[in-house]
Amino acid sequence: MDGKDEEARRDRALREKSYRERALKILPWICARCGREFSGKRLRELTVHHKDHNHHNNPPDGSNWELLCLYCHDNEHSRGQDGEWYDEPIAGEERERASTFKPFAGLEALLKQKK
């Protein structure tokens, strides 16, 4: 690891600590998704989620933040990854077309024949 990587990690940690402390001062200690309340030692399980996913957008009023528990935060980010996985075509391949099979296409005619 070179000095630049270490410095970048240190700067990131300081920035995160700064907005986390501000978020904990202005937002209720409740997960915005599941509604669980946090206090004491469990407060460390509450994370700051950036609504626009831009970690550099930290307005002083906290309008880009919401507090999420570790589980809801992981879920929020994995939903985006899952969406990217299923919504994006694979490079060089066409997206699969929706099925055109109609299982009941001739049913009405068959029912009329039996009468």
Backbone as JSON, one array per atom type, in Angstrom:
{
  "sequence": "MDGKDEEARRDRALREKSYRERALKILPWICARCGREFSGKRLRELTVHHKDHNHHNNPPDGSNWELLCLYCHDNEHSRGQDGEWYDEPIAGEERERASTFKPFAGLEALLKQKK",
  "N": [[0.86, -1.18, 0.0], [0.63, 2.13, -0.92], [1.6, 5.51, 0.03], [-0.35, 7.35, -0.88], [-2.76, 5.88, -1.07], [-3.16, 5.22, 1.61], [-3.42, 7.77, 2.73], [-5.75, 8.63, 1.41], [-7.61, 6.84, 2.46], [-7.56, 7.62, 5.14], [-8.5, 10.28, 4.95], [-11.08, 9.76, 3.99], [-12.17, 8.34, 6.15], [-12.17, 10.34, 8.13], [-13.94, 12.18, 6.95], [-16.29, 10.64, 6.82], [-16.71, 10.22, 9.55], [-17.23, 12.79, 10.35], [-19.68, 13.55, 8.94], [-21.32, 11.56, 9.9], [-21.43, 12.05, 12.66], [-22.73, 14.54, 12.58], [-25.16, 13.78, 11.39], [-26.2, 12.09, 13.36], [-26.73, 13.96, 15.29], [-28.82, 15.5, 14.26], [-30.82, 13.84, 13.24], [-33.41, 11.49, 14.11], [-32.7, 8.59, 16.12], [-33.45, 6.22, 14.68], [-34.04, 3.56, 12.46], [-34.67, 4.34, 9.16], [-35.95, 2.58, 7.48], [-36.76, 0.02, 8.65], [-37.65, 0.85, 11.11], [-36.6, 0.32, 13.63], [-35.37, 1.26, 16.84], [-32.42, 2.82, 18.13], [-29.8, 2.95, 20.57], [-27.26, 3.69, 23.02], [-24.68, 1.22, 23.11], [-25.54, -0.07, 20.82], [-25.93, 1.87, 18.98], [-23.9, 2.08, 17.19], [-24.63, 0.38, 15.16], [-26.21, 1.78, 13.5], [-26.25, 3.38, 10.45], [-25.2, 5.96, 8.11], [-26.95, 6.73, 5.31], [-26.62, 7.86, 2.03], [-28.95, 9.46, 0.19], [-28.86, 10.11, -2.53], [-26.75, 8.61, -3.28], [-24.28, 9.82, -3.43], [-21.46, 10.33, -1.84], [-20.1, 12.64, -1.36], [-21.89, 14.64, -1.24], [-23.0, 16.35, 1.19], [-25.04, 18.09, 2.67], [-25.5, 20.73, 5.09], [-27.97, 20.64, 6.37], [-28.7, 18.02, 6.35], [-30.29, 16.89, 4.4], [-29.72, 15.02, 2.44], [-29.34, 12.67, 3.68], [-30.16, 9.62, 5.38], [-30.79, 7.67, 8.23], [-29.93, 4.34, 8.53], [-30.21, 0.98, 9.64], [-27.6, -1.5, 9.86], [-28.42, -3.78, 8.42], [-30.6, -2.97, 6.8], [-29.28, -1.02, 5.35], [-27.37, -2.5, 3.93], [-29.18, -4.01, 2.44], [-30.41, -1.98, 0.92], [-28.31, -1.14, -0.76], [-27.7, -3.53, -2.06], [-30.04, -3.96, -3.46], [-29.88, -2.1, -5.5], [-27.67, -3.13, -6.87], [-28.71, -5.6, -7.63], [-30.73, -4.75, -9.32], [-29.23, -3.58, -11.34], [-27.97, -5.85, -12.25], [-30.07, -7.4, -13.34], [-31.37, -5.65, -15.09], [-29.6, -4.67, -16.96], [-28.35, -5.38, -20.15], [-26.11, -7.99, -21.17], [-22.86, -7.29, -22.26], [-22.52, -7.12, -25.74], [-24.59, -8.87, -26.2], [-28.03, -9.35, -27.04], [-30.9, -8.18, -25.29], [-33.06, -10.48, -23.69], [-36.16, -11.26, -25.11], [-39.55, -10.74, -24.07], [-41.7, -13.49, -23.32], [-43.74, -14.87, -25.86], [-45.52, -16.84, -25.88], [-48.78, -18.16, -25.66], [-50.7, -19.74, -23.59], [-53.47, -20.27, -23.46], [-54.52, -19.86, -25.92], [-56.1, -21.27, -27.92], [-58.23, -22.16, -26.44], [-60.95, -21.32, -26.13], [-62.14, -22.08, -28.56], [-61.81, -24.86, -28.4], [-63.44, -25.45, -26.19], [-65.96, -24.79, -27.17], [-66.25, -26.74, -29.14], [-66.66, -29.09, -27.68], [-69.23, -28.86, -26.69]],
  "CA": [[0.0, 0.0, 0.0], [1.46, 3.32, -0.97], [1.19, 6.62, 0.89], [-1.57, 7.99, -1.39], [-3.9, 5.05, -0.66], [-3.32, 5.37, 3.05], [-3.93, 9.12, 2.96], [-7.13, 8.67, 0.92], [-8.42, 6.12, 3.46], [-7.61, 8.46, 6.34], [-9.41, 11.38, 4.63], [-12.44, 9.21, 3.91], [-12.61, 8.01, 7.51], [-12.47, 11.61, 8.8], [-15.15, 12.75, 6.34], [-17.42, 9.82, 7.28], [-16.93, 10.49, 10.97], [-17.81, 14.12, 10.44], [-21.1, 13.59, 8.59], [-22.05, 10.64, 10.79], [-21.69, 12.78, 13.91], [-23.76, 15.54, 12.3], [-26.42, 13.09, 11.15], [-26.71, 11.6, 14.65], [-27.21, 15.11, 16.06], [-30.04, 16.12, 13.72], [-31.83, 12.86, 12.85], [-33.76, 10.56, 15.2], [-31.91, 7.36, 16.09], [-34.39, 5.19, 14.23], [-33.8, 3.15, 11.08], [-35.71, 4.89, 8.28], [-36.61, 1.5, 6.75], [-37.45, -0.97, 9.49], [-38.23, 1.52, 12.26], [-35.97, -0.05, 14.9], [-34.72, 2.36, 17.57], [-31.06, 2.5, 18.55], [-29.2, 3.78, 21.61], [-26.14, 3.05, 23.71], [-23.69, 0.52, 22.29], [-26.15, -0.48, 19.55], [-25.95, 3.02, 18.08], [-22.9, 1.85, 16.13], [-25.28, -0.38, 14.1], [-26.96, 2.72, 12.68], [-25.35, 3.96, 9.46], [-25.7, 7.09, 7.34], [-27.13, 6.4, 3.89], [-26.79, 9.03, 1.16], [-30.11, 9.18, -0.66], [-28.48, 10.21, -3.95], [-25.58, 7.74, -3.4], [-23.09, 10.64, -3.6], [-20.89, 10.51, -0.51], [-19.54, 13.98, -1.24], [-23.03, 15.55, -1.09], [-23.3, 16.35, 2.62], [-25.55, 19.4, 3.05], [-25.54, 20.91, 6.55], [-29.29, 20.32, 6.94], [-28.87, 16.57, 6.35], [-31.36, 16.52, 3.48], [-29.32, 13.9, 1.59], [-29.04, 11.54, 4.55], [-31.13, 8.93, 6.23], [-30.13, 6.68, 9.07], [-30.38, 2.98, 8.29], [-29.45, -0.04, 10.36], [-26.66, -2.21, 8.99], [-29.12, -4.73, 7.56], [-31.36, -2.21, 5.8], [-28.31, -0.33, 4.49], [-26.88, -3.52, 3.0], [-30.29, -4.33, 1.54], [-30.6, -0.85, 0.01], [-27.26, -1.15, -1.77], [-27.79, -4.75, -2.87], [-31.17, -3.8, -4.39], [-29.35, -1.39, -6.67], [-26.82, -4.06, -7.61], [-29.59, -6.59, -8.24], [-31.39, -4.08, -10.43], [-28.25, -3.46, -12.42], [-27.71, -7.19, -12.75], [-31.17, -7.89, -14.16], [-31.84, -4.67, -16.06], [-28.58, -4.34, -17.95], [-27.98, -6.49, -21.03], [-24.7, -8.37, -21.15], [-22.16, -6.65, -23.39], [-22.47, -7.91, -26.95], [-25.77, -9.72, -26.33], [-29.31, -8.65, -27.01], [-31.74, -8.48, -24.15], [-34.07, -11.48, -23.99], [-37.5, -10.72, -25.33], [-40.59, -11.35, -23.26], [-42.32, -14.65, -23.94], [-44.95, -14.62, -26.67], [-46.35, -18.04, -25.78], [-50.11, -17.92, -25.09], [-51.15, -21.09, -23.27], [-54.91, -20.44, -23.6], [-54.87, -19.27, -27.22], [-57.18, -21.99, -28.61], [-59.12, -22.75, -25.44], [-62.35, -21.0, -26.4], [-62.59, -22.93, -29.67], [-61.91, -26.23, -27.89], [-64.62, -25.55, -25.31], [-67.14, -24.75, -28.03], [-66.33, -28.02, -29.85], [-67.12, -30.12, -26.76], [-70.64, -28.66, -26.35]],
  "C": [[0.9, 1.24, 0.0], [0.86, 4.43, -0.12], [-0.1, 7.29, 0.45], [-2.82, 7.21, -0.98], [-4.21, 5.23, 0.82], [-3.92, 6.74, 3.39], [-5.4, 9.23, 2.53], [-8.05, 7.97, 1.91], [-8.61, 6.96, 4.72], [-8.59, 9.62, 6.12], [-10.86, 10.92, 4.59], [-13.0, 8.92, 5.31], [-12.98, 9.28, 8.28], [-13.76, 12.22, 8.27], [-16.39, 11.99, 6.82], [-17.73, 10.1, 8.74], [-17.63, 11.83, 11.14], [-19.3, 14.12, 10.1], [-21.92, 12.62, 9.42], [-22.41, 11.35, 12.09], [-22.78, 13.83, 13.71], [-25.12, 14.9, 12.11], [-27.03, 12.61, 12.46], [-27.23, 12.74, 15.52], [-28.56, 15.61, 15.56], [-31.15, 15.13, 13.35], [-32.17, 11.95, 14.04], [-33.02, 9.24, 15.02], [-32.8, 6.16, 15.8], [-34.05, 4.85, 12.79], [-34.98, 3.62, 10.22], [-36.45, 3.82, 7.5], [-37.43, 0.6, 7.68], [-38.04, -0.37, 10.77], [-37.64, 1.13, 13.61], [-35.28, 1.15, 15.51], [-33.36, 1.89, 18.08], [-30.6, 3.47, 19.63], [-28.04, 3.0, 22.22], [-25.15, 2.42, 22.75], [-24.24, 0.14, 20.92], [-26.21, 0.67, 18.55], [-24.95, 2.85, 16.94], [-23.48, 1.04, 14.96], [-26.09, 0.51, 13.16], [-25.98, 3.43, 11.74], [-26.01, 5.13, 8.74], [-25.76, 6.66, 5.87], [-27.35, 7.7, 3.12], [-27.88, 8.71, 0.15], [-29.76, 9.21, -2.14], [-27.23, 9.39, -4.26], [-24.29, 8.51, -3.67], [-22.54, 10.98, -2.22], [-20.22, 11.86, -0.31], [-20.64, 15.03, -1.05], [-23.52, 15.47, 0.36], [-23.8, 17.72, 3.05], [-25.69, 19.52, 4.56], [-26.89, 20.57, 7.17], [-29.59, 18.82, 6.93], [-29.91, 16.07, 5.35], [-31.0, 15.36, 2.54], [-29.05, 12.64, 2.41], [-30.3, 10.9, 5.08], [-30.35, 7.9, 7.02], [-30.77, 5.33, 8.82], [-29.57, 2.03, 9.14], [-28.56, -0.77, 9.36], [-27.38, -3.1, 7.98], [-29.89, -4.02, 6.45], [-30.42, -1.48, 4.84], [-27.74, -1.31, 3.47], [-27.95, -3.86, 1.97], [-30.48, -3.23, 0.5], [-29.56, -0.88, -1.11], [-27.31, -2.41, -2.63], [-28.97, -4.69, -3.82], [-30.71, -3.09, -5.65], [-28.49, -2.3, -7.52], [-27.67, -5.11, -8.31], [-30.29, -6.0, -9.45], [-30.46, -3.93, -11.62], [-28.01, -4.82, -13.07], [-28.82, -7.65, -13.71], [-31.6, -6.93, -15.26], [-30.84, -4.38, -17.17], [-28.3, -5.55, -18.84], [-26.48, -6.77, -20.93], [-24.05, -7.79, -22.4], [-22.11, -7.61, -24.58], [-23.68, -8.82, -27.16], [-27.02, -8.87, -26.33], [-30.07, -9.07, -25.76], [-32.79, -9.51, -24.56], [-35.42, -10.83, -24.14], [-38.48, -11.45, -24.43], [-41.22, -12.51, -24.03], [-43.56, -14.25, -24.72], [-45.88, -15.82, -26.64], [-47.66, -17.71, -25.07], [-50.76, -19.26, -24.82], [-52.65, -21.31, -23.49], [-55.41, -19.96, -24.96], [-56.05, -19.99, -27.89], [-58.23, -22.56, -27.68], [-60.59, -22.51, -25.75], [-62.9, -21.89, -27.51], [-62.74, -24.37, -29.22], [-63.14, -26.43, -27.01], [-65.91, -25.57, -26.12], [-67.34, -26.07, -28.76], [-66.95, -29.09, -28.97], [-68.6, -29.99, -26.44], [-71.54, -29.33, -27.29]]
}
